[in-house]
Every structure is written in C-alpha cells, then in structure tokens.
Amino acid sequence: MQPRPFWTERIESAWRKRPIVWLRGVRRSGKTTLCRSLPSVEYFDCERPRHRRQMEDPEAFLESLEGRRVVLDEIHRLENPAELLKIAHDHFPNVRIIATGSSTLAATAKFKDTLAGRKEEVRLTPAIQVDLVSLRVRSLGKRLLQGGLPPFLLSDGFPEADYQEWLDSYWAKDIQELFRLERRHSFLKFAELVFASSGGLFEATRFAAPCEVSRTTIMSYLDVLEATSVVSVVRPYSTSKTAEIVSAPKVYAFDTGFVCHARGWDVLRDDDRGPLWEHYVLNELLGRLQLREVKYWRDKAGHEVDFVLAPRGRAPIAIECKWSAARFEPNGLNSFARRYPQAKCWLVANDVERPLTRRFGELEVTVAGLEHLVEQLG
C-alpha cells in the first residue's frame, strides 16, 4: 500500500472542519486504498450486502460507532445514503465519516439532500506532483504518457488494454447505476472523441453526427462526464461581450493517459508534451488547490490565455503553460493585460528551476516552475 501523505493530510484537515467528508474521484483513482490507509478507521464496503444490512437502522449503526472514524466506501449503493449522513451530522457529531463516490452529490439520484453545510468535499485527482515522490515515479514523461491513475502509472509498460477496460467499467458501474443512460455505444463514442480532442473548444454539433444522437443529448452527456469528474469544463473568463469569447467552453479529459490512448500515442514526441503539460498543470490546480473553477480567456481576434483564476475581490491571475519556456510567445498575455491591467501574469514551464520576472515591453510576467506557482497560489 503506497502512502499518499498529501491526500491523507487533506482528509484530516477536512475532518477538523466538519465530521463528514465526501471523497470524490474517478474509478481507480485510489479512493479505497487511501481511505484504508487512514489511521484507526473502521471500513465498510457498501457494495457488500452484509455491510448494507448493518446500516438499515442508521441510528443503531451510528450508536455502535460512537467516537470512531468510519469509511463508507461506494455509499451510493445504500438505499438512502443522504439520510444516514444527515443523521450522523445532526445527532452523532463525534463520529467522523468519510464517504466515497464517483460523482458530485447533486448529480447522484439517490442523494435527494446534497448535505449543504454538513460536509467537506475533497476531490481526489489523478497523481499530482507530490504523489510522484510518494509513488516513487521519477519520470514525468511516464506520468504524462500513462496517466495518473495509480495502477496505470505504476504499470511497467503502456497499459493499452486497461483503458478500454476502465471505460467499460465506468459505463457499467457509474453511468448505469447513477444515471441509467441508454445508448452505450453513443455515450462511450462521445467520451473517446472528447478525450481525443481534449483541450480544444467544445462545439456540441461536431459530436452529434458521429455519436448518432442530437445536440441536446450531447450536452446531457457532457453534463454526466463533468459530474463524474471525467472531464473538466473550462469556461471563458469575460467582462466584455463585444470583444471576448463568452460562451464556448474548453473541455479537458481528466487524465493524460486517456488522452494519449484516444490519440493513439504509445510513445511521446517532443510536440506531444506541450498539450499534455497543459493538462498536467490543470490537474495540479484542481488537486493541490482544490479549485472549483478554472477559466480560460480568448478574444475575438484569436488571442488566448490557457487558464485564468478569478479570486473574489482580487485581480485575475492569467497562466500560460509551456513545456519549454523558450517557446513562449507573449501575444496572449499581452492582450489580456491590456484589457485587465491589474492582472498578475504567469508563465509556468517544465524547464524553469528558479522563478524570475521578465518584461515584454510593458508586460511583466513571472516565469516559474509548477511547484512555485502552486505554492504562491496556495
């Protein structure tokens, strides 16, 4: 069992705020292993009938666990999971519970109550930078090619067959149980096409014909992928409808390994690393910082910034991602800074060891590695 100390501390920190933690993450991201590695926990697998029977009387079940730390894995398998967690919060505050699932609570049909104000949420992403140390992965190239799901990342070679097996399991265990969609072929075809075009502007009509469904169905499919953390929908940052893109989102696959699989890459060329690095930076922002929203910026002249963070009451933060700092062109950040002169502009590159400040005319850019960026934003 490989320790993942960043995530262990994230859960402990969430428990210090509230007695109920919702651990959300895609299939095989390591939720079960992480939960079972927590010290002094009682583990219940809600897929097992014996464990579900123990919870049929929630009050009696919780009384038996007074003062303990409890894992309720795959809690959506219960008949009324929200009721159990609500009773736990309201009447058994000294029972610390971590419940796991693949989707957001709001998207899970069995959760009539999303437990607003009663839970802390932790989103477990594919492996972040600090995980590479604890998982003893020395090659960032391997992380980009094989992805960040621990079984895939730790595989000796490119685990091509495992990606299809994952998609089949995702359909059977997540989509069918949580959403009960029809047309398996159309949905999985859509997922594969999204992975192949990951990081680009999303136009629903492009997917309708190859998936043999309507544009409306494509949008509902996208909602399902987002709710189950299989894609991140990055929406445009804008304050001016006349000069900026305001509606078309960019859609990123949750994991670089699935991008490589969908594109038919089993080795990486130099040109492949740039777009995968952009995905990796996004994963770091979502995982390390637990951000709920990351945006991008584009104007109608075609100038673009990879990511924009908009902290409330503060100036926006514009982030450009380059595998090599030498490939940076300032046009996008320049255009953004002219429209938002108070913005803080960053270039995050893989080959920068020490942060520095560079000027491009009137534009000031902090050039840094990913670790420094995350430390400063955190």
N, C-alpha and C positions, 0 to 999 in steps of 0.2 A: 504494500500500500504506500504510494508516493505521497509525502506530505505536501500540502499547498498552503503555506503559512499566511499568505496574503488573504486568502479567502476565509481561512479559519478566524483570523482577527476581524475580518469584515462581519462575519456572523456574530462573533462575540460582541462587537460594537453595537450591532443592531439589537441584540438581546438586552444590552444595557439601556436601550431606549424604550423598548416595548417587549412584552413577554411572548409575542407571536411574530415569527419571521417567515415570510414567504420566499422560498428559494426557487427562482425561475431560471430555466435553462433548457436548451435543446437536448434531445435524446443523445446519450453517450457523452455529454459534456463533463460528467463526473459528479453529478449531484449526490448519488447514493454513496459513492466512495468518500466524498468529502464529509457527508453527514456522519457516516460510520466512524470517521477518524476523529470526530469531536470527543473530547474527554468526558467521561461519565454520562453518556447518553443511553437512553432506552430506545431501541429501534423497533419500529412497527412498519411492516411492508403491507400497505393497503391493497396490494394485488392478491394477498393470501386470504382465503376465506376465514381461516382461524383468527387472524388479526381483525378482520372486519367484524366478526361476531363479538369480539371483546368491546367494540365501540358502539354496539347497538343501543346501549344505555350510556349516553355521553357523561352524565353526572357521576355514575358509579365508576366509569372508566377513569375519569379525571381525579376522583377522590382517591383512587388507588395509586395515583402518581404525584400526590402532594409533595411539593418541594423538589421535584426531579426535572431533568432536562430530557425532552422527548422528541424523537424524529417520527414524523408521519409521512412516509415516502409514498408518492403517487396518490395523494389524498383524494384526487378526483374520483377514485374508484368507490368511495363511500357514497351512500345514498343521499346524504345531506351533509357534505363536508363543512359548509358555512355555519350550520347550526352548532356543530361541535366546537369550532374555533371561536364562535361568538360566546358560547357558554364558558369556554376556557378563559377568554379575556375578561368577561364580566364577573365571574364567580370564582375563578381559580387563578388569580394573578401570580401565584408563586410557582405555577407550573410553566416552565419555559418550553415552548413548542417551536420546532422548525418543520414546516410543511413544504413539500416539493411538488412541482408540476411543470409542464412544458409551456403553458400559455399564461397570458395575463388572466387575473381573476375575472375581470369584466367580460372576457370572451368565452369563459367556460360556462356552459349551460347550467351546470349543477350549482353554480355559485349565484344564487338569487341576491345575496348580500356580498358586496365586494370588500366588506370589513374596513371601510374607510375610517381612518383614525384609530384602528385597532391593531394594525400590523406595520412592520417594517419590511420593505422588499429589497432583496438582493438579487441582482441579475448576474448569473454565472455565465461568462462568455467563454469562447474558445481561449486557449492559453494566451496569457498576456506576457510581457517581458519578464516579470519576476517569476512566472511559472517555469520559464525555460531553465532557470537556475535550479529550482527545486525538482524539476523533472529530469535534470541532467541532460538537457538538449543543448549542445554547443553551437549548432549551425542554424542561423536564422534562415538560410536558404531552405533547409529541411522543413522548418516551420511554415514558410510561405508555400512550399510545394505540397506538403502532405496535410497541411491544416493544423488546427489547434485542438481538435478533439483528442484527448489523451491516448486512446487505443490506436488512432490513426497516426498521431505524431510519433509514438514510440515504436511503430512498426519498422522493421528492418528495410523494407522497400516500399515503393509506391503502392498503397493498398487498393488498387483499382476496383476490385470486385466488392470491397466493403462499402464503397459509396452507393452503389445500387442497392445493396442490402439495407443500408441505412434509409434510403428513400422508401423502400418497400415497407420497412418497419414503421417509419414516420406516418405513412398513409394508414396502415392497419391499426396502430396503437394510439396515434394522436388525432389524426383527422377523423377517422371513423368514430372513435369513442367520444371525442369532444365536439365535433361539428357535424358529423354524419352527412358529408357531402356525397354526391353521386359523381359519375363520370371520372373514374380513377385515371384513365389514360389522359384525359384533358388536363386534369389538375397537375399530374406529375410532368406532363409535357410542358406546361406553363412554368413549373418550378425549374426545370432544366434550362429552358430558354432564358429565364431571369438570371440564373447562375451564369450562363454563357455571356450575357450582355451586362453583367454586373458592373455598377459604377457609372452607367450611362443614363441619359434622360429617359424617363419612362413614358411611353405612349401606349395606352391600352389597346388601341385599334391595331397596332402591329402584331399583337399576340392572338387576337380573336380568330383569324382565319386558320393559322397552323394548329391551334388548340380546338378548333371546331366548336366554339361557343361564342356567345355575344360579348360585346364590350362590357355590359353590366356584370356579366358573370366573371369576366377577367378582373374587374375591380373588386368583386367579393373574394376572389381567390387571393388577390394581393392583401386584402384585409386579414385573411386567415394566415398567410405567411408572416405578416408583421406581428399578429397576435401571438404566434408561436415562436417568435424570435428567430425565424429562419431567414428573414430579410430585415434590413434597416431601411426605412423610407426617410430619405433626407430631403426635406422640403426647402424651398427657396427662402432666403432672407431678403426682405424688401421693405422699403418705406416709400417707394415711388413707383406707382403702377405704370407710369408713362415710359420710363426708361429701363426698367428691370423686369426680369422674368419673375412672375408672381405665383404661378400655379403648377408648372410641370415639375414633379419631384425627380430625384435621382434615387435609384434602388440598388442597394448593395447586398450581395449574398452574405450570410452570417459567417462564412469561413472560407479562407483562401484555398483550402484543399478541394472544396466543391467547385470553386471557380476553375481551378486547374483541370479537374476531372471533366467538367462540362465543355471546356475548350480543347480537350484532347492533349493537354500538356502532361508529359511524364518526366520531362527534364525542363529546367528553366534556362531560357536565353536571357541575355542582358536586357533586352527590351521588355521582357515579361515582368521583370522585378519592379518596375515603376508602378504599374497599376496595382500589383499585389501589395506593395508598400503602402499605398493609399488605403487599401482595405485594412491593413495591419494597424495603421495609425487610428483609423476609426474604431477598430476593436479595442484599442488601448484607451481611447476616450470613454467608450461605453463601459468598459470593465473596470479600469483603475479609478475613474472618476465617477462611475455610476450615473453618467449623464442621462437624462430622459429625452433630451432633444439636441440634435446637432443639425445645423443647416448648411447650405451652400449658397453661393452668390453668383449670379450671372446677369449681365446687362444685355440689352437688345443689339448691341454691337458685337457680341460674342466674347467679351472679356469675362473671365471666370475665376473664382476662388474656390478651392477644394472644400474647405469647411469654414463655417462661421459659428462662433458661440456668442450668444446674446444674453449675458448675465443681467438680471433685472437691476435697473438703476445704474448700470455701468456701461462704459464704452464697449462696442463689439470687438471681438477677437477674431482676426482673419488668419487662417492657417493654410499655407501651401505645402504640399508633400512632394518631395523628390528623393528618389533613391540616391542620387548624387547631387550635391549642392551645385556642382559645375553646370548642371543642366537647367538651372533656374532662370526663368525669364520674368522680369518684374511687371509686365504689362497688366496682368490681372490684379495684383495687389495695388499697383499704381492707380488703376481706375477705381478700385474700391476705396482707397484712401482719399481720392479727390472728392468722392461723394460722402465719405464718413471720415472727416479729418481727425477725429478723436480716436479712431480705431487703433488697436495695437496689432501690428502685423508680424507674422512669424513665417519662417521657412524651416520646416523640420525635415532633416535629411539623415540618411543612414551613416554617411561617412564624415559626420561632424563630431569631433571628440570634445571640443570646448566651445561653449556658446560665445558668440561675438555679435556686434552690431555693425551692420553695413548700411551705407546710404546709396540710394539710386536716385540722384537728383534730390528732390525734396522728400522722397520716400525713405523712411527709416525702418529697417527690417531686423528683427532678432533672428539670427541663424543658429540653430541648435539641434542637438540630437533629441530623440524621442523621450528619453528619460528626463532630461532637463525641462522639456516642455511640460510634461505631466507634473513634475514637482512644482513648477511655477503656477500651473493652473489649479493644482490641488490646494 
